[in-house]
Amino acid sequence: MTLVGAGLVSASVSCDEVLLFMFRLRLLPWEYGVRNLFRRPGRTLLTLSGLALVVLLVFVVVGFIRGLETSLAVSGDPRVILIHSIGGGENMESSSIPARSLALLSASLEGVQRRYGMTYASPELYLATQVNTQGDEEGTLGLIRGVTPSAILVRRQVQLVEGRWPRTGEVMVGRLASTKLGRPAEMLAVGQSIKIEGQDWRISGMFAAVGSALESEIWGPLEEFQQALKRQDISLVAITLGPGADFGAIDEFCKERLDLELQATPETYYYENLQAHYRPVRMLAWIVMLLVAGAGVFAGLNTMYGNVLGRIRELAMLQTLGYTRQAILVSLIQEGALLAAAASLLAAALAMVWIDGAAFRFTMGAFTLRIDNTAVLIGCGVGLLLGVLGALPPAIRAMRMSICDSLKAL
């Protein structure tokens, strides 16, 4: 009987310990944290607006980085080879080769794409020069490219979206040319006139190029650009490789003909070098994003400190009801995470409407900010991190106070 009683006592004690352990692990109801956000609508709205603004700035920086990377990534065609002067691969605007290079290359190279008697080779004059729009006396630096109709065979990503191919005294503009020039889009609409090297040119059409760097340029007839610029040379010849052809044969030909002083560069490799050239800019943008996020953490800390310290007596009362400090801490983090998630979703929606596709002027031309899956993931991840990190320090400080002092706090 004694043994049985001892066993019952032991079993009773064990059950009490288990129940006590389970009680200590009990968290506050999920609805409690949600209701707390609506109990102080003014403070919640201000916190939500501040977090959304910080996350929106993060979206701007990430959209800039993604837009620059995407623009350079889609600019290169793996089948296109650029033949230019030696040393001109890093700065194609300074390249200069004889105009007769096209005929020589077309006759000598075996791997160039040919179809229906047409050779996929485009002689081009590419440079930066002053461009004036109507009523603009000062002008600005624009990118122009003198081309022939064969350019449309080589530049497969170019699509005419409005108007027609330029004729005598006409040019066509990329859809981001106005951004590159820093002028309203209406000034470079079809039918308007611009001035290049003191000569008036009518805009006959507008083209797109799947977001590539070509969209920042102004295209016109090669011979007319040569006359206007008083140049007899060209900058490069872009050729398309035929089926089964490789870059090695073309590169070997350019190296053997030392008298021509030519160099062959795959277009993808050219834009990869540009990617490497702008790597410091991208690194600086990431640093800016980290600084913005850091500022957001401190702003969140100030807000959450005011929110938590104003509820010290409430938190102490929860402890007297049997909730552990860990459970209360989890509830406070839950509130911060919920608020940050709502702010991140709001910022993502605003970024998709206002930031995605916005044109940005840059040294290489212009590109559009891009809010893609990666940008949304980074932006929302930073937002949630801000909510958690902003809630931790004030919550830990409040939990360190004794229950008696907390109940007497004002």
C-alpha positions in Angstrom: 0.0 0.0 0.0 2.8 2.3 0.8 4.5 1.4 -2.4 1.4 2.1 -4.3 0.9 5.4 -2.6 4.5 6.3 -3.3 4.0 5.4 -6.9 0.9 7.6 -7.1 2.7 10.5 -5.5 5.5 10.0 -7.9 3.2 9.8 -10.8 1.3 12.9 -9.5 4.5 14.9 -9.2 5.6 13.8 -12.7 2.3 15.0 -14.2 2.5 18.3 -12.4 6.0 18.8 -13.7 4.9 18.0 -17.2 1.9 20.3 -17.0 4.1 23.1 -15.6 6.6 22.6 -18.3 3.9 22.7 -21.0 2.4 25.8 -19.3 5.8 27.5 -19.5 6.1 26.7 -23.1 2.6 28.1 -23.8 2.8 31.1 -26.1 0.4 34.0 -26.2 -2.5 33.6 -28.7 -1.7 34.7 -32.2 -4.8 36.9 -32.2 -3.3 38.9 -29.2 -0.4 40.2 -31.3 -2.7 41.0 -34.2 -5.2 42.9 -32.0 -2.4 44.9 -30.4 -1.6 46.4 -33.8 -5.1 47.8 -34.1 -5.3 49.0 -30.5 -3.0 51.9 -31.4 -3.9 52.7 -35.1 -1.9 56.0 -35.2 1.3 54.5 -34.0 0.8 51.4 -36.1 0.2 53.6 -39.2 3.3 55.7 -38.6 5.5 52.6 -38.1 4.0 51.0 -41.2 4.7 54.1 -43.3 8.3 54.4 -42.1 9.1 50.7 -42.7 7.4 50.9 -46.2 9.5 53.9 -47.1 12.7 52.2 -46.1 11.8 49.0 -48.0 10.8 51.1 -51.0 14.2 52.7 -51.0 15.7 49.2 -50.9 13.6 48.4 -54.0 14.9 51.4 -55.8 18.6 50.4 -55.2 18.0 46.7 -56.0 15.9 47.7 -59.1 18.9 49.8 -60.3 21.3 46.9 -59.9 19.0 44.4 -61.6 18.2 46.8 -64.4 21.9 47.5 -65.1 22.8 43.8 -65.0 19.8 42.8 -67.2 20.5 45.5 -69.8 24.1 44.4 -70.3 23.1 40.7 -70.1 20.6 40.9 -73.0 22.7 43.2 -75.1 25.1 40.5 -76.4 24.2 38.1 -79.2 26.3 34.9 -79.0 26.3 34.6 -82.8 27.5 38.2 -83.4 31.2 39.1 -83.8 32.4 42.7 -83.6 35.4 43.4 -85.8 37.1 46.7 -84.9 40.4 48.4 -84.6 43.1 47.0 -82.3 42.5 48.3 -78.8 39.0 49.6 -79.6 37.2 46.7 -77.8 37.2 48.6 -74.5 35.9 51.8 -76.0 34.1 51.1 -79.3 33.5 54.8 -79.9 37.2 55.3 -80.5 37.5 52.5 -83.0 38.3 53.4 -86.6 38.7 51.0 -89.5 38.7 51.6 -93.3 35.3 51.5 -95.0 36.6 48.9 -97.4 36.9 46.4 -94.5 33.4 45.2 -95.2 34.1 44.1 -98.7 37.4 42.5 -97.7 35.8 40.6 -94.8 32.8 39.5 -96.8 35.1 38.0 -99.5 37.7 36.4 -97.2 35.7 35.0 -94.3 34.1 31.6 -94.7 32.0 31.5 -91.5 29.7 34.5 -92.1 26.0 33.7 -92.3 24.7 34.0 -95.9 21.1 33.6 -97.1 19.4 34.3 -100.4 22.5 36.0 -101.6 22.7 38.4 -98.6 25.7 38.5 -96.3 24.9 39.0 -92.6 27.5 41.8 -92.1 26.7 45.3 -90.9 29.2 48.2 -91.3 28.5 50.7 -88.5 29.7 54.2 -87.4 29.3 54.4 -83.7 30.1 57.4 -81.6 28.9 59.9 -79.0 28.1 63.4 -80.2 26.0 66.5 -79.4 22.3 66.2 -80.2 19.9 69.1 -80.1 16.2 68.8 -79.8 13.7 71.5 -80.9 14.1 74.7 -78.8 17.3 73.3 -77.2 20.3 75.4 -78.0 22.8 73.8 -75.6 22.2 70.2 -76.6 23.4 67.1 -74.8 25.6 64.1 -75.5 23.9 61.3 -77.4 24.8 58.0 -78.9 24.4 57.7 -82.7 25.0 54.7 -85.0 25.2 54.9 -88.7 23.9 51.8 -90.3 22.8 50.2 -93.5 19.6 48.0 -94.0 21.8 44.9 -93.4 21.9 46.0 -89.7 18.5 44.5 -89.2 19.8 41.1 -90.2 22.7 41.2 -87.7 20.9 43.0 -84.8 18.2 40.4 -84.4 16.8 41.9 -81.1 15.9 45.2 -82.8 12.2 45.6 -83.6 10.6 48.6 -85.2 7.6 49.5 -83.0 6.5 52.8 -84.6 7.0 54.6 -87.9 9.4 53.2 -90.6 13.0 52.7 -91.5 14.9 56.0 -92.0 15.4 57.4 -95.5 17.4 60.4 -96.7 17.6 63.1 -94.0 15.9 60.9 -91.4 16.8 58.9 -88.3 15.1 56.5 -86.0 15.4 56.5 -82.3 15.5 53.9 -79.6 12.7 53.9 -77.0 15.2 55.1 -74.3 17.0 57.7 -76.4 15.0 60.5 -74.8 16.1 59.3 -71.4 19.8 59.2 -72.5 19.4 62.8 -73.8 17.6 63.9 -70.6 14.6 65.2 -72.7 10.9 64.6 -72.6 9.8 61.7 -74.8 7.5 64.0 -76.8 10.6 65.8 -78.2 11.8 62.5 -79.8 8.4 61.3 -81.0 8.0 60.2 -84.6 7.6 63.3 -86.8 9.8 65.5 -84.6 13.1 66.9 -85.7 16.5 66.8 -84.0 19.8 68.4 -84.9 23.1 66.4 -85.1 26.3 68.1 -86.0 24.4 71.2 -87.1 22.2 69.3 -89.5 18.4 68.7 -89.1 17.1 65.1 -89.1 13.5 64.1 -89.1 12.6 61.2 -86.8 10.9 58.5 -89.0 10.5 55.7 -86.5 11.2 54.2 -83.1 12.6 50.8 -82.2 12.9 48.6 -79.2 15.6 46.0 -78.5 14.4 43.8 -75.6 15.9 46.2 -73.1 19.4 46.1 -74.5 21.9 49.0 -74.6 20.9 49.6 -78.3 17.6 51.3 -77.1 19.6 54.4 -76.0 20.9 55.1 -79.5 19.9 57.1 -82.6 20.2 55.3 -85.9 20.6 56.9 -89.3 21.9 56.1 -92.8 25.6 55.3 -92.7 26.7 57.4 -95.7 24.8 60.5 -94.6 26.3 60.3 -91.1 29.7 60.0 -92.7 29.1 63.1 -94.7 27.7 65.0 -91.7 30.6 64.0 -89.5 33.2 64.4 -92.3 34.4 60.8 -91.8 35.3 58.2 -94.5 36.0 55.4 -92.0 33.7 53.3 -89.9 33.8 52.1 -86.3 33.2 48.4 -86.7 31.7 45.6 -88.7 29.2 43.4 -87.0 28.9 39.9 -88.5 26.7 36.9 -87.8 28.3 33.5 -87.6 26.8 30.8 -89.9 25.8 27.3 -88.8 28.9 25.4 -87.6 31.2 28.4 -87.7 33.3 29.4 -84.7 35.1 32.4 -83.5 38.5 30.9 -83.9 38.7 31.2 -87.7 37.7 34.8 -87.7 40.1 35.7 -84.9 42.9 33.9 -86.7 42.2 35.9 -89.9 42.3 39.2 -88.1 45.6 38.3 -86.5 47.2 37.2 -89.8 46.3 40.4 -91.6 48.5 42.7 -89.7 48.2 45.4 -92.4 44.5 45.8 -91.5 45.0 46.2 -87.8 41.8 44.5 -87.0 40.6 42.7 -83.9 37.6 40.4 -83.5 35.6 40.3 -80.3 32.4 38.3 -79.5 29.6 40.6 -78.7 28.8 38.7 -75.5 32.4 39.1 -74.4 32.3 42.8 -75.1 29.3 43.3 -72.8 30.8 41.0 -70.2 33.7 43.4 -70.0 31.3 46.2 -69.5 29.8 44.2 -66.7 33.2 44.0 -65.1 33.8 47.7 -65.8 30.6 48.6 -63.9 31.2 46.2 -61.0 32.4 49.0 -58.7 29.2 50.9 -59.4 27.1 47.8 -58.5 29.2 47.3 -55.3 28.6 50.9 -54.4 24.8 50.4 -54.9 24.9 47.4 -52.6 26.6 49.4 -50.0 24.0 52.1 -50.3 21.3 49.5 -49.9 23.0 48.3 -46.7 23.2 51.9 -45.4 19.5 52.4 -46.2 18.6 49.2 -44.4 20.8 50.1 -41.4 19.0 53.5 -41.2 15.7 51.6 -41.4 16.8 49.4 -38.5 17.6 52.4 -36.3 14.3 54.0 -37.3 12.5 50.8 -36.4 14.3 50.6 -33.1 13.2 54.1 -32.1 9.6 53.3 -33.1 9.6 49.9 -31.4 11.2 51.3 -28.2 8.4 53.8 -27.9 5.8 51.1 -28.6 7.3 48.6 -26.1 8.1 51.0 -23.3 4.6 52.3 -23.4 3.3 48.8 -22.7 5.6 47.9 -19.8 2.7 47.5 -17.3 0.8 45.4 -19.8 3.8 43.1 -20.3 4.3 42.8 -16.5 0.7 41.9 -16.0 1.1 39.1 -18.6 4.0 37.7 -16.5 1.8 37.7 -13.4 -0.8 35.7 -15.3 1.8 33.0 -15.8 3.3 33.8 -19.3 7.0 33.5 -19.4 9.3 36.2 -20.6 10.2 34.1 -23.6 6.5 33.8 -24.6 6.1 37.6 -24.4 9.3 38.2 -26.3 8.0 35.9 -29.1 4.7 37.8 -29.2 6.5 41.2 -29.5 8.7 39.8 -32.4 5.5 38.5 -33.9 4.0 42.0 -33.9 7.1 43.5 -35.5 7.3 40.8 -38.1 3.6 41.2 -39.0 4.1 45.0 -39.3 7.2 44.5 -41.4 5.5 42.0 -43.7 2.6 44.4 -44.3 5.1 47.2 -45.0 7.1 45.0 -47.4 4.0 44.0 -49.3 2.9 47.6 -49.6 6.4 48.7 -50.7 6.5 45.8 -53.3 3.1 46.9 -54.7 4.3 50.5 -55.0 7.6 49.4 -56.5 5.8 47.3 -59.2 3.7 50.3 -60.1 6.1 53.3 -59.8 9.6 51.8 -60.1 9.5 48.8 -62.4 10.2 50.0 -65.9 11.2 53.5 -64.9 14.0 54.7 -67.2 17.4 55.7 -65.8 20.1 57.7 -67.5 23.6 56.4 -67.3 27.0 56.8 -68.9 26.6 53.8 -71.1 23.2 55.1 -72.3 20.0 54.4 -70.5 18.2 51.4 -69.0 15.0 50.6 -67.1 14.8 49.8 -63.4 13.8 46.2 -62.9 11.7 44.8 -60.1 11.9 41.1 -60.9 11.6 38.0 -58.6 15.1 38.5 -57.2 14.4 42.2 -56.4 11.1 41.3 -54.7 12.8 38.5 -52.7 15.6 40.8 -51.5 13.3 43.7 -50.7 10.8 41.7 -48.8 13.6 39.8 -47.0 15.2 43.0 -45.9 11.8 44.3 -44.7 11.2 41.2 -42.6 14.7 41.4 -41.2 14.1 45.1 -40.2 10.9 44.1 -38.4 12.6 41.3 -36.4 15.8 43.3 -35.6 13.8 46.4 -34.7 11.7 44.5 -32.2 14.4 42.5 -30.5 16.4 45.1 -28.5 13.4 47.0 -27.0 11.7 43.7 -26.2 14.8 42.3 -24.5 15.2 45.6 -22.5 11.5 45.5 -21.3 11.9 41.8 -20.3 14.9 42.5 -18.1 12.9 44.8 -15.8 11.5 43.2 -12.6 7.8 42.6 -12.4 7.4 45.0 -9.5 9.2 47.9 -11.2 7.3 47.2 -14.4 3.9 47.3 -12.6 4.8 50.7 -11.1 6.0 52.2 -14.4 4.0 55.0 -15.8 
